[in-house]
Amino acid sequence: MKTFIYSVILAITVSSCATGPRAQTGTVIGGLTGAAAGGIIGSQSGRGLEGAAIGAGLGAAAGNTVGNAQDQRAYNSRRRY
Protein backbone atom coordinates (compact mmCIF):
# COMPACT_ATOMS: atom_id res chain seq x y z
CA MET A 1 0.00 0.00 0.00
CA LYS A 2 2.89 2.36 0.69
CA THR A 3 4.12 1.87 -2.86
CA PHE A 4 0.74 2.90 -4.24
CA ILE A 5 0.59 6.03 -2.10
CA TYR A 6 4.14 7.04 -3.02
CA SER A 7 3.43 6.46 -6.71
CA VAL A 8 0.33 8.65 -6.60
CA ILE A 9 2.24 11.41 -4.80
CA LEU A 10 5.03 11.18 -7.38
CA ALA A 11 2.59 11.32 -10.29
CA ILE A 12 0.83 14.37 -8.87
CA THR A 13 4.11 16.12 -8.15
CA VAL A 14 5.55 15.53 -11.60
CA SER A 15 2.35 16.25 -13.49
CA SER A 16 1.93 19.59 -11.77
CA CYS A 17 5.21 20.83 -13.23
CA ALA A 18 4.10 21.16 -16.85
CA THR A 19 0.54 22.20 -17.60
CA GLY A 20 0.32 22.61 -21.36
CA PRO A 21 -2.42 20.78 -23.25
CA ARG A 22 -0.12 18.12 -24.64
CA ALA A 23 1.58 17.66 -21.26
CA GLN A 24 -1.76 17.02 -19.57
CA THR A 25 -2.86 14.61 -22.27
CA GLY A 26 0.50 12.85 -22.15
CA THR A 27 0.23 12.46 -18.38
CA VAL A 28 -3.17 10.80 -18.61
CA ILE A 29 -2.27 8.51 -21.50
CA GLY A 30 1.09 7.63 -19.97
CA GLY A 31 -0.49 6.90 -16.60
CA LEU A 32 -3.15 4.63 -18.06
CA THR A 33 -0.70 2.80 -20.30
CA GLY A 34 1.81 2.44 -17.48
CA ALA A 35 -0.85 1.14 -15.10
CA ALA A 36 -1.98 -1.46 -17.62
CA ALA A 37 1.54 -2.61 -18.42
CA GLY A 38 2.57 -2.58 -14.74
CA GLY A 39 -0.52 -4.54 -13.75
CA ILE A 40 0.16 -7.20 -16.36
CA ILE A 41 3.83 -7.48 -15.46
CA GLY A 42 3.12 -7.37 -11.72
CA SER A 43 0.47 -10.07 -11.95
CA GLN A 44 3.12 -12.47 -13.19
CA SER A 45 4.81 -12.21 -9.78
CA GLY A 46 1.57 -12.05 -7.78
CA ARG A 47 1.76 -8.29 -7.15
CA GLY A 48 -0.56 -6.84 -9.77
CA LEU A 49 -1.74 -3.83 -7.75
CA GLU A 50 1.76 -2.74 -6.82
CA GLY A 51 2.91 -3.18 -10.40
CA ALA A 52 -0.01 -1.10 -11.64
CA ALA A 53 0.74 1.67 -9.13
CA ILE A 54 4.42 1.81 -10.03
CA GLY A 55 3.62 1.64 -13.75
CA ALA A 56 1.07 4.44 -13.42
CA GLY A 57 3.57 6.71 -11.69
CA LEU A 58 6.36 6.05 -14.14
CA GLY A 59 4.03 6.24 -17.14
CA ALA A 60 2.54 9.53 -15.99
CA ALA A 61 6.00 11.01 -15.49
CA ALA A 62 7.16 9.85 -18.91
CA GLY A 63 3.96 11.01 -20.62
CA ASN A 64 4.20 14.41 -18.98
CA THR A 65 7.81 14.80 -20.11
CA VAL A 66 7.00 13.88 -23.71
CA GLY A 67 3.90 16.09 -23.78
CA ASN A 68 5.80 19.03 -22.34
CA ALA A 69 8.50 18.63 -25.00
CA GLN A 70 5.79 18.70 -27.68
CA ASP A 71 4.28 21.83 -26.12
CA GLN A 72 7.68 23.54 -26.10
CA ARG A 73 8.35 22.57 -29.72
CA ALA A 74 4.95 23.91 -30.80
CA TYR A 75 5.52 27.13 -28.87
CA ASN A 76 8.97 27.65 -30.38
CA SER A 77 7.74 26.98 -33.91
CA ARG A 78 5.13 29.77 -33.53
CA ARG A 79 7.73 32.26 -32.34
CA ARG A 80 9.58 33.91 -35.18
CA TYR A 81 12.60 36.07 -34.51
LUMMI-57426 format. One record per residue: x, y, z of N, C-alpha, C in turn. Coordinates in nm, 2 decimals. Layout:
BEGIN
REC     n_x     n_y     n_z    ca_x    ca_y    ca_z     c_x     c_y     c_z
REC       X       Y       Z       X       Y       Z       X       Y       Z
...
//
This chain:
BEGIN
REC     n_x     n_y     n_z    ca_x    ca_y    ca_z     c_x     c_y     c_z
REC    0.08   -0.12    0.00    0.00    0.00    0.00    0.09    0.13    0.00
REC    0.20    0.12    0.07    0.29    0.24    0.07    0.34    0.27   -0.07
REC    0.36    0.17   -0.15    0.41    0.19   -0.29    0.31    0.26   -0.37
REC    0.18    0.22   -0.35    0.07    0.29   -0.42    0.07    0.44   -0.39
REC    0.07    0.46   -0.26    0.06    0.60   -0.21    0.18    0.69   -0.26
REC    0.30    0.63   -0.25    0.41    0.70   -0.30    0.41    0.73   -0.45
REC    0.36    0.63   -0.53    0.34    0.65   -0.67    0.24    0.76   -0.71
REC    0.13    0.76   -0.63    0.03    0.86   -0.66    0.09    1.00   -0.63
REC    0.16    1.01   -0.52    0.22    1.14   -0.48    0.32    1.18   -0.59
REC    0.40    1.09   -0.63    0.50    1.12   -0.74    0.43    1.16   -0.87
REC    0.33    1.10   -0.91    0.26    1.13   -1.03    0.20    1.27   -1.02
REC    0.14    1.30   -0.91    0.08    1.44   -0.89    0.19    1.54   -0.89
REC    0.30    1.52   -0.82    0.41    1.61   -0.82    0.47    1.64   -0.95
REC    0.49    1.54   -1.03    0.55    1.55   -1.16    0.46    1.62   -1.26
REC    0.33    1.57   -1.25    0.23    1.63   -1.35    0.20    1.77   -1.32
REC    0.22    1.82   -1.20    0.19    1.96   -1.18    0.30    2.05   -1.23
REC    0.41    2.00   -1.28    0.52    2.08   -1.32    0.49    2.14   -1.46
REC    0.44    2.07   -1.55    0.41    2.12   -1.69    0.26    2.11   -1.71
REC    0.20    2.22   -1.75    0.05    2.22   -1.76    0.00    2.25   -1.90
REC    0.08    2.24   -2.00    0.03    2.26   -2.14   -0.07    2.15   -2.18
REC   -0.14    2.18   -2.28   -0.24    2.08   -2.32   -0.18    1.94   -2.36
REC   -0.07    1.94   -2.43   -0.01    1.81   -2.46    0.05    1.74   -2.34
REC    0.10    1.82   -2.25    0.16    1.77   -2.13    0.05    1.70   -2.04
REC   -0.07    1.76   -2.03   -0.18    1.70   -1.96   -0.23    1.57   -2.02
REC   -0.24    1.58   -2.15   -0.29    1.46   -2.23   -0.18    1.35   -2.22
REC   -0.06    1.38   -2.23    0.05    1.28   -2.21    0.05    1.22   -2.08
REC    0.03    1.30   -1.97    0.02    1.25   -1.84   -0.09    1.14   -1.82
REC   -0.20    1.17   -1.87   -0.32    1.08   -1.86   -0.29    0.95   -1.94
REC   -0.25    0.97   -2.07   -0.23    0.85   -2.15   -0.11    0.77   -2.10
REC   -0.01    0.83   -2.05    0.11    0.76   -2.00    0.07    0.69   -1.87
REC   -0.01    0.75   -1.78   -0.05    0.69   -1.66   -0.13    0.57   -1.68
REC   -0.23    0.58   -1.78   -0.32    0.46   -1.81   -0.24    0.35   -1.87
REC   -0.15    0.38   -1.96   -0.07    0.28   -2.03    0.03    0.22   -1.93
REC    0.09    0.30   -1.85    0.18    0.24   -1.75    0.11    0.16   -1.65
REC   -0.01    0.19   -1.60   -0.09    0.11   -1.51   -0.12   -0.02   -1.57
REC   -0.16   -0.02   -1.70   -0.20   -0.15   -1.76   -0.08   -0.24   -1.78
REC    0.03   -0.18   -1.82    0.15   -0.26   -1.84    0.21   -0.31   -1.71
REC    0.21   -0.22   -1.61    0.26   -0.26   -1.47    0.17   -0.36   -1.41
REC    0.04   -0.35   -1.43   -0.05   -0.45   -1.38   -0.03   -0.59   -1.44
REC   -0.01   -0.59   -1.57    0.02   -0.72   -1.64    0.15   -0.78   -1.59
REC    0.25   -0.70   -1.59    0.38   -0.75   -1.55    0.38   -0.79   -1.40
REC    0.32   -0.71   -1.31    0.31   -0.74   -1.17    0.23   -0.86   -1.14
REC    0.13   -0.89   -1.22    0.05   -1.01   -1.19    0.12   -1.14   -1.22
REC    0.23   -1.13   -1.30    0.31   -1.25   -1.32    0.39   -1.29   -1.19
REC    0.41   -1.19   -1.10    0.48   -1.22   -0.98    0.39   -1.22   -0.86
REC    0.26   -1.21   -0.88    0.16   -1.20   -0.78    0.14   -1.07   -0.71
REC    0.19   -0.96   -0.77    0.18   -0.83   -0.72    0.12   -0.73   -0.82
REC    0.00   -0.76   -0.87   -0.06   -0.68   -0.98   -0.09   -0.54   -0.94
REC   -0.14   -0.52   -0.82   -0.17   -0.38   -0.78   -0.05   -0.30   -0.76
REC    0.05   -0.35   -0.70    0.18   -0.27   -0.68    0.24   -0.24   -0.82
REC    0.24   -0.34   -0.91    0.29   -0.32   -1.04    0.21   -0.21   -1.11
REC    0.08   -0.21   -1.10    0.00   -0.11   -1.16    0.03    0.03   -1.11
REC    0.05    0.04   -0.98    0.07    0.17   -0.91    0.21    0.22   -0.96
REC    0.31    0.14   -0.96    0.44    0.18   -1.00    0.44    0.22   -1.15
REC    0.37    0.14   -1.23    0.36    0.16   -1.37    0.29    0.29   -1.40
REC    0.18    0.32   -1.32    0.11    0.44   -1.34    0.19    0.57   -1.31
REC    0.27    0.56   -1.20    0.36    0.67   -1.17    0.46    0.70   -1.27
REC    0.53    0.59   -1.31    0.64    0.61   -1.41    0.58    0.65   -1.55
REC    0.46    0.59   -1.59    0.40    0.62   -1.71    0.36    0.77   -1.72
REC    0.30    0.81   -1.61    0.25    0.95   -1.60    0.37    1.05   -1.61
REC    0.48    1.02   -1.54    0.60    1.10   -1.55    0.66    1.11   -1.69
REC    0.66    0.99   -1.75    0.72    0.98   -1.89    0.62    1.06   -1.99
REC    0.49    1.03   -1.97    0.40    1.10   -2.06    0.40    1.25   -2.05
REC    0.41    1.30   -1.92    0.42    1.44   -1.90    0.54    1.50   -1.96
REC    0.66    1.43   -1.95    0.78    1.48   -2.01    0.77    1.49   -2.16
REC    0.72    1.39   -2.22    0.70    1.39   -2.37    0.60    1.50   -2.41
REC    0.49    1.51   -2.34    0.39    1.61   -2.38    0.44    1.75   -2.36
REC    0.52    1.77   -2.26    0.58    1.90   -2.23    0.68    1.94   -2.35
REC    0.76    1.84   -2.39    0.85    1.86   -2.50    0.77    1.90   -2.63
REC    0.66    1.84   -2.65    0.58    1.87   -2.77    0.52    2.01   -2.75
REC    0.48    2.05   -2.63    0.43    2.18   -2.61    0.54    2.29   -2.64
REC    0.66    2.26   -2.59    0.77    2.35   -2.61    0.80    2.37   -2.76
REC    0.80    2.25   -2.83    0.83    2.26   -2.97    0.73    2.34   -3.05
REC    0.60    2.32   -3.01    0.50    2.39   -3.08    0.50    2.54   -3.05
REC    0.54    2.57   -2.93    0.55    2.71   -2.89    0.67    2.78   -2.96
REC    0.78    2.71   -2.97    0.90    2.77   -3.04    0.88    2.78   -3.19
REC    0.80    2.69   -3.25    0.77    2.70   -3.39    0.68    2.82   -3.42
REC    0.60    2.86   -3.33    0.51    2.98   -3.35    0.59    3.11   -3.34
REC    0.69    3.10   -3.26    0.77    3.23   -3.23    0.87    3.24   -3.35
REC    0.87    3.36   -3.41    0.96    3.39   -3.52    1.04    3.51   -3.47
REC    1.17    3.50   -3.49    1.26    3.61   -3.45    1.28    3.71   -3.56
//
